[in-house]
Amino acid sequence: MSRIRRVAVTSPQTRLAHARRRSRGRWRVPRLPPAETQRATALYRAQRRSGLPALVLMFALLLGLPGVFAIFPGLDSVRLLGIPLSWLMIAVLPYPSMALLARWQLRRAERLEDDD
């Protein structure tokens, strides 16, 4: 009866994988040249700035729904397929909206990378 040897598979880039290969020397975080570091820092800041509108819109959507329900209490009486419209708005509206916001933000971030 042969026993199957179990092998742990990890990404070669994880710290755990590098820690297990002590015989090859200590793993070090790769350093960028100074010019690349400045470019990467500027790109990071630009992408962070461009992400603020998407973040604000997401919070406005999620935190604004209770405000909409407070302003329009009649949404509970409106039914679609027997389900109150307010419930559908809570259950269905945020997810496609956040997916669209994420796609919009990703395209903006990629555009910044391409311009750089």
HELIX and SHEET records of a PDB file:
HELIX    1   1 ARG A   15  ARG A   20  1                                   6    
HELIX    2   2 ARG A   22  ARG A   24  5                                   3    
HELIX    3   3 PRO A   34  ILE A   71  1                                  38    
HELIX    4   4 PRO A   73  ASP A   76  5                                   4    
HELIX    5   5 LEU A   85  ALA A   91  1                                   7    
HELIX    6   6 PRO A   94  ASP A  115  1                                  22    
SHEET    1   A 2 ARG A  79  LEU A  80  0                                        
SHEET    2   A 2 ILE A  83  PRO A  84 -1                                        
END                                                                             
